[in-house]
Amino acid sequence: MAGGAAGSGSRELAPPLNRKMANVSVVIPALNEEEPIGNVVRECLATGIPREVIVVDNGSTDRTAEFARQAGARVVNAPRGYGRACAAGVAAVSPECDVMVFLDGDGSDCPEFISQLVDPIISDTHDFVIGSRTRGYREPGSMNLSQILSGRAAGGILHFLYGVRYTDMSPFRAIRRSSLASLGMREQTYGWNLEMQMKAARAGLRILEIPVNHRRRTGGESKVSGTVRGTFVAGARIIATLLRVATERGHG
């Protein structure tokens, strides 16, 4: 499905959003990211697109929350678990929010691509837009081979299951708030991104994948690729999520 829409499915039509009136919220899960988090928040706000930036402190033991607030973010807390952090961010967005953007707090995602993610949703051509790091420019060392291969493998499986082709499980993504609410997200771990992609495809959301640039993290250590254990645990949870969602009945 790279660069195109998913197959048609039953869905409630949402009214188109006015570009100037659309309310965009950015959600940033963060665990011990005191070095990059301030710049990440400032880069998001500098685009002039989000009405709010919410940083979800996922159990940090450093000054992540303090530096995020200083940069202009609203900070909420969540127990450890990537999916828990994302869910806490979703629960914390303002009632007026129309579109949610998710990205990591390590400085590897490029906020200047936010407009390319949200504009197809605001213009009502798509409901879910994911930024593919593997199709964009990747700074050397920003992704390891296992991340690239796992994204390709998951994309192949999802194409077989749902006819939708992804090339990445990138955390950098935008989705219509009402569409996300309809998916019944449950995952509390690193499988959150994959669950969203699977359920979006199964629900017949209009999906678009666009190339985005990707940088090396600007501080701290990766919780996924930084250690052998982290890579193994994240991989196991992603596989468990794939199996669970693939065998679920219905759309919840």
Solvent accessible surface area in square Angstrom, and as a share of the most:
residue,aa,sasa,rsa
1,M,24,0.11
2,A,44,0.34
3,G,42,0.40
4,G,28,0.27
5,A,60,0.46
6,A,14,0.11
7,G,49,0.47
8,S,122,0.79
9,G,38,0.37
10,S,108,0.69
11,R,66,0.24
12,E,163,0.73
13,L,145,0.72
14,A,24,0.18
15,P,103,0.65
16,P,97,0.61
17,L,37,0.19
18,N,90,0.46
19,R,107,0.39
20,K,177,0.75
21,M,141,0.63
22,A,8,0.06
23,N,18,0.09
24,V,1,0.01
25,S,0,0.00
26,V,0,0.00
27,V,0,0.00
28,I,0,0.00
29,P,11,0.07
30,A,3,0.02
31,L,30,0.15
32,N,49,0.25
33,E,10,0.04
34,E,57,0.26
35,E,118,0.53
36,P,2,0.01
37,I,0,0.00
38,G,6,0.06
39,N,86,0.44
40,V,4,0.03
41,V,0,0.00
42,R,125,0.46
43,E,62,0.28
44,C,0,0.00
45,L,65,0.32
46,A,87,0.68
47,T,45,0.26
48,G,69,0.66
49,I,22,0.11
50,P,13,0.08
51,R,132,0.48
52,E,28,0.13
53,V,2,0.01
54,I,0,0.00
55,V,0,0.00
56,V,0,0.00
57,D,15,0.08
58,N,8,0.04
59,G,35,0.34
60,S,24,0.15
61,T,118,0.69
62,D,47,0.25
63,R,127,0.46
64,T,0,0.00
65,A,18,0.14
66,E,66,0.29
67,F,53,0.22
68,A,0,0.00
69,R,131,0.48
70,Q,125,0.56
71,A,11,0.09
72,G,47,0.46
73,A,10,0.08
74,R,104,0.38
75,V,19,0.11
76,V,32,0.18
77,N,113,0.58
78,A,10,0.08
79,P,96,0.61
80,R,128,0.47
81,G,19,0.18
82,Y,31,0.12
83,G,1,0.01
84,R,93,0.34
85,A,0,0.00
86,C,0,0.00
87,A,47,0.37
88,A,26,0.20
89,G,0,0.00
90,V,37,0.21
91,A,89,0.69
92,A,22,0.17
93,V,8,0.05
94,S,26,0.17
95,P,116,0.73
96,E,110,0.49
97,C,7,0.04
98,D,42,0.22
99,V,0,0.00
100,M,1,0.00
101,V,0,0.00
102,F,2,0.01
103,L,1,0.00
104,D,33,0.17
105,G,2,0.02
106,D,17,0.09
107,G,3,0.03
108,S,7,0.05
109,D,4,0.02
110,C,4,0.02
111,P,1,0.01
112,E,106,0.48
113,F,26,0.11
114,I,0,0.00
115,S,34,0.22
116,Q,94,0.42
117,L,0,0.00
118,V,0,0.00
119,D,54,0.28
120,P,22,0.14
121,I,0,0.00
122,I,4,0.02
123,S,70,0.45
124,D,35,0.18
125,T,72,0.42
126,H,26,0.12
127,D,1,0.01
128,F,0,0.00
129,V,0,0.00
130,I,0,0.00
131,G,0,0.00
132,S,0,0.00
133,R,22,0.08
134,T,14,0.08
135,R,87,0.32
136,G,20,0.19
137,Y,139,0.53
138,R,82,0.30
139,E,48,0.22
140,P,96,0.60
141,G,70,0.67
142,S,17,0.11
143,M,21,0.09
144,N,55,0.28
145,L,121,0.60
146,S,51,0.33
147,Q,43,0.19
148,I,32,0.16
149,L,100,0.50
150,S,48,0.31
151,G,1,0.01
152,R,115,0.42
153,A,59,0.46
154,A,7,0.06
155,G,2,0.01
156,G,37,0.36
157,I,74,0.37
158,L,1,0.00
159,H,70,0.31
160,F,176,0.73
161,L,70,0.35
162,Y,53,0.20
163,G,50,0.48
164,V,1,0.01
165,R,106,0.39
166,Y,5,0.02
167,T,10,0.06
168,D,1,0.00
169,M,24,0.11
170,S,0,0.00
171,P,11,0.07
172,F,0,0.00
173,R,0,0.00
174,A,0,0.00
175,I,0,0.00
176,R,10,0.03
177,R,68,0.25
178,S,68,0.44
179,S,10,0.07
180,L,7,0.04
181,A,83,0.64
182,S,75,0.49
183,L,0,0.00
184,G,35,0.34
185,M,38,0.17
186,R,144,0.52
187,E,24,0.11
188,Q,87,0.39
189,T,30,0.18
190,Y,56,0.21
191,G,0,0.00
192,W,7,0.02
193,N,15,0.08
194,L,1,0.01
195,E,0,0.00
196,M,0,0.00
197,Q,1,0.01
198,M,0,0.00
199,K,2,0.01
200,A,0,0.00
201,A,11,0.08
202,R,43,0.16
203,A,20,0.16
204,G,7,0.07
205,L,8,0.04
206,R,50,0.18
207,I,0,0.00
208,L,24,0.12
209,E,1,0.00
210,I,21,0.11
211,P,57,0.36
212,V,1,0.00
213,N,52,0.27
214,H,8,0.04
215,R,65,0.24
216,R,118,0.43
217,R,61,0.22
218,T,87,0.50
219,G,11,0.10
220,G,43,0.41
221,E,108,0.49
222,S,26,0.17
223,K,61,0.26
224,V,42,0.24
225,S,40,0.26
226,G,36,0.34
227,T,68,0.39
228,V,132,0.76
229,R,182,0.66
230,G,9,0.09
231,T,47,0.27
232,F,149,0.62
233,V,31,0.18
234,A,3,0.02
235,G,27,0.26
236,A,47,0.36
237,R,107,0.39
238,I,37,0.19
239,I,108,0.55
240,A,58,0.45
241,T,1,0.01
242,L,25,0.12
243,L,107,0.53
244,R,58,0.21
245,V,0,0.00
246,A,38,0.30
247,T,110,0.64
248,E,37,0.17
249,R,229,0.83
250,G,50,0.48
251,H,109,0.49
252,G,50,0.48
